[in-house]
Amino acid sequence: MIDKKQVHNVEHFSYLGRVITIDARCTRDIKYRIATAKEEESFHQQTGLNFRNKLIKGYIWGAALCGSVTWTLRKVDQKCLESSEIWCWRKMEKNSWVKCVRNEV
C-alpha cells in the first residue's frame, strides 16, 4: 500500500525506452528493439545498394542495438539477433526467405 492505494505486481513494464521484466532477462527488450527496427521505411526506398547498406549498418542497427551494452545475452537471444540481421539483409536485397540457397552441396 502506498498512500492508501493498492500496488500491483506486473510481469513487465517500459521505463525510459527499456522493457523491464520480473525475471530481469533481456529477451523481451531485444524483441521490442528488433520489432521497432523492422518497422522502418528505409527498406522500401528506391536507392542504391551501397546507400541501403550504410543505412542498415548505421540507422537500423543503431535503433535495434541501442542499450545493448547492458544486455546479458543467452544463446536464444543471440540467435534472435542473428536471424533479424539475416532478415534485414534479405529485405535489403529484396530476396524472399523462400528463395533459400543452402551451403550444402
GIKA-V743455 format. One line per field, one symbol per residue. ss: DSSP state (@ for helix, = for strand, . for the rest). phi: phi as a letter, one per 30 degrees, with the letter a starting at -180 (. if undefined). burial: + if it has 9 or more other ideal C-beta (glycine too) atoms within 8 Angstrom, else -. Layout:
ss->???
phi->???
burial->???
This chain:
ss->.=..=......====..====.....@@@@@@@@@@@@..@@@@....@@@@@@@@@@@@@@@@...@@@....@@@@@@@@@@@@@@@@@@@............
phi->.bhicdccdbdaacbhiccccdcicceddddddddddddddddcdccddddddddddccdddddcdiddcdcdcedddddddddddeddddddicdddddcdddc
burial->-----------+------+++----+++++++++-+++-+-++--------++-++--+++-++--+---+-----++-++--++-++++-+-------------
